[in-house]
Amino acid sequence: LLKHYEEIRKVGQEDRPGIVHRLDKETSGLLIIPRTTRAHGIFGDLFKDRGVHKTYLALVQGHPGKEGTIDLPISRDTVPIKMTHKNPHGKPAITHYTVLEYFDNAALVELKPVTGRTHQLRVHCAAIGHPIIGDPVYGTPSKLIQRQALHAHKIAFTFDGKEYSFTSELPADFKKAYEMLAAFHKKNS
């Protein structure tokens, strides 16, 4: 980004120019990167005040209930790269979910985080017994996809009095995993 938008170099923290939120490593999809200090401040407040609405798509193992809310706190685990939902003194974390499609032993799920904790969606899905397919930290690697099947699909917010909404199509690897699950399910139905 700095190559194309030099002005970002002076926005936000020096070691993270322009960054106001993030996606987990190996998660695809939309990311907001403000190009001015003013916008960076506004988006920082929007994220803090939950004014940015994010929708993710995930392929999960098993069949979760058709819809629900996962309300489990999240904190650091004793394993350095992991987070956990098992500490009752963790930070509050809430995720709403809706199953969009069931397959033989998997589901396509829409996830809407209310909070924005580290690894929140991955931890919450695993906590209810339906880890994200391909997640090597909270589930198991998969032959269907070489990363966790998690995609930041939509993002919506109001900026300077105007409503914005953006959508990111599924990347090729996620789409291929989805199509393989759908084809296998159709064959076995």
Buried (B, 14 or more C-beta within 10 A) or exposed (E): EEEEEEEBEEBBEEEEBBBBBEBBEBBBBBBBBBBEEEBBBBBBEBBEEEBBBBBBBBBBBEBBEEEEEBBBBBBEBEEEEBBBBEBEEBEEBBBBBBBEEBBEEBBBBBBBBBBBBBBBBBBBBBBBEBBBBBBEBBBEEBEBBEBBBBBBBBBBBEBEEEEEEEEBEBEEBBEEBBEBBBEBBEEEE
